[in-house]
């Protein structure tokens, strides 16, 4: 099976127009994160915020010396991060659904 052919035969691949040496290509691959890695990192941050909020809430419930304002701030950070993630998910799903409804 052959690769995708351009509609215009005069078009050339970008590698022929602007060649990239192997060293530069390696640096680009090392420095660029994949979407999956970025997504996993951000989800880990959200989970970390929720764990921190839970730990502070438990410490307050146990009667330990915890500043109430720090507990409230931690809980609000966790809540906002989760709400943001849900809104982002909803927007991505809406965009996907819109793309799937497009006529080809």
C-alpha positions as CSV (number, residue, x, y, z in Angstrom):
1,X,0.0,0.0,0.0
2,X,1.4,3.3,-1.0
3,X,1.5,6.5,1.1
4,X,-0.9,9.4,0.7
5,X,-0.3,11.1,-2.6
6,X,-0.7,14.9,-2.8
7,X,-3.5,16.3,-4.9
8,X,-1.1,18.7,-6.6
9,X,1.9,16.7,-8.0
10,X,4.1,19.8,-7.7
11,X,3.8,19.7,-3.9
12,X,6.8,18.3,-2.0
13,X,7.0,17.0,1.5
14,X,8.1,19.5,4.1
15,X,11.3,17.4,4.7
16,X,12.4,18.1,1.2
17,X,11.8,21.8,1.5
18,X,13.2,22.3,5.0
19,X,15.4,19.3,5.9
20,X,15.9,18.7,9.6
21,X,19.1,17.0,10.8
22,X,19.0,14.1,13.1
23,X,20.2,16.0,16.1
24,X,17.5,18.6,15.8
25,X,14.9,15.9,15.2
26,X,16.0,14.1,18.4
27,X,15.8,17.4,20.4
28,X,12.3,18.0,19.1
29,X,11.2,14.5,20.1
30,X,12.7,14.7,23.6
31,X,11.3,18.2,24.3
32,X,7.8,17.7,23.1
33,X,5.3,15.9,25.3
34,X,2.6,13.9,23.9
35,X,-1.0,14.8,24.6
36,X,-1.4,11.7,26.7
37,X,1.5,12.6,28.9
38,X,0.3,16.1,29.4
39,X,-3.2,14.8,30.2
40,X,-1.9,12.3,32.7
41,X,0.3,15.0,34.4
42,X,-2.7,17.3,34.8
43,X,-4.9,14.6,36.2
44,X,-2.2,13.7,38.7
45,X,-2.2,17.3,39.8
46,X,-5.9,17.3,40.3
47,X,-5.7,14.0,42.3
48,X,-2.9,15.6,44.4
49,X,-5.0,18.6,45.2
50,X,-7.9,16.3,46.3
51,X,-5.6,14.2,48.4
52,X,-4.2,17.4,50.1
53,X,-7.7,18.7,50.7
54,X,-8.8,15.3,52.1
55,X,-5.7,15.1,54.4
56,X,-6.3,18.6,55.7
57,X,-10.0,18.0,56.3
58,X,-9.2,14.8,58.2
59,X,-6.7,16.6,60.3
60,X,-9.2,19.3,61.1
61,X,-11.8,16.6,61.9
62,X,-9.4,14.9,64.3
63,X,-8.9,18.1,66.1
64,X,-5.3,18.6,65.1
65,X,-3.8,22.1,65.0
66,X,-4.7,23.0,61.4
67,X,-5.5,26.5,60.2
68,X,-9.1,26.6,59.0
69,X,-8.4,29.0,56.2
70,X,-5.8,26.6,54.8
71,X,-8.4,23.8,54.8
72,X,-11.0,26.0,53.1
73,X,-8.4,27.1,50.4
74,X,-7.3,23.5,49.8
75,X,-10.9,22.3,49.4
76,X,-11.8,25.2,47.0
77,X,-8.6,24.5,44.9
78,X,-9.6,20.9,44.6
79,X,-13.2,21.8,43.8
80,X,-12.2,24.3,41.1
81,X,-9.7,22.0,39.5
82,X,-12.3,19.3,39.2
83,X,-14.9,21.6,37.8
84,X,-12.3,22.9,35.3
85,X,-11.4,19.4,34.3
86,X,-15.1,18.5,33.8
87,X,-15.8,21.6,31.7
88,X,-12.7,20.8,29.6
89,X,-13.9,17.2,29.1
90,X,-17.4,18.5,28.1
91,X,-15.9,20.9,25.6
92,X,-13.7,18.2,24.1
93,X,-16.7,15.9,23.8
94,X,-18.8,18.6,22.2
95,X,-16.0,19.3,19.7
96,X,-15.7,15.5,18.9
97,X,-19.5,15.2,18.4
98,X,-19.5,18.2,16.2
99,X,-16.7,16.7,14.1
100,X,-18.5,13.4,13.8
101,X,-21.7,15.2,12.6
102,X,-19.9,17.0,9.8
103,X,-20.8,15.7,6.3
104,X,-17.9,14.3,4.4
